[in-house]
Amino acid sequence: MARYDSSRKLDRNKALLEYWQAHPEASLTEIGKIFAGISKQRVSQIIQTFLNNREAERWRYTNGQTSTVIH
């Protein structure tokens, strides 16, 4: 059985992002240890996905696109 199901991973990822934003001095390794011992590489992937999605949202907003679906 998987350690986390999909909905629990989403909750974990949101909590990880909130922690990362609140503690910018924390290393990726430190954050990974706090959140179920995930690797620093996985922490980096979660953060990069968030940043990429945020940039995509900004681009859609500034270019007048209101839909979040990319065609």
N, C-alpha and C positions, 0 to 999 in steps of 0.2 A: 504494500500500500504506500502511496506517495506521502511524503512528509507533510506537504501542504496541498490542499485542493486549490483550484483556480481562484475562487472568491477569497480564500484566506491569503493567497499570494497578493491579490490586489490590495487588500487591507494592509498587509505587511509592507508593500511597496509605497503606499501612501504614507504610512507611519515613518518609513525610512526617509522619504523625501522631506517630511516635516522636520525630522530630527536633523537631517543634513542642512536644511535652511536655518534652523535654530542654533546649530553648532558648526559654523563654517571652519573652525579650527581643528575639528576632528578629522583624522585620516580615514581613508577608505577602509583600511584594515580594522580600525577601531569601530567604525560603524558596522562592518560586517560581523564582528564578534557580538555586538549588541543584538543584532537581528538574526538569531538562529545560526550563527557561525557561517554565514554565507561568505564567499570569497570576495576579495577586494575588486576582482575583475567584474563580478556580477553586480556589486554595488555601483561600479562605474557605468555598466550597461544600463542599469535602472535610471541613474541620474541623466545619462546622455539621452535616453529615450524621452524623458521628461523635458529636457531642454530642447530637443528637436521638435517635439509636439508643440511646445510653447512658441517656438519660432514660427512654425507652420500656422498656428492660430493667429499670430500677429500679422503674418503676411496676408492671410485671408481677410482679416479685418481691415487692413490698410488698403486692400485692393477691392473692397466692396463685396466680397463673397461672404454670405452669411451662413452657408451650409458648411458643416464640418466634414462632409463626404467629399473625398477627392475623386474626380471623374477621370 
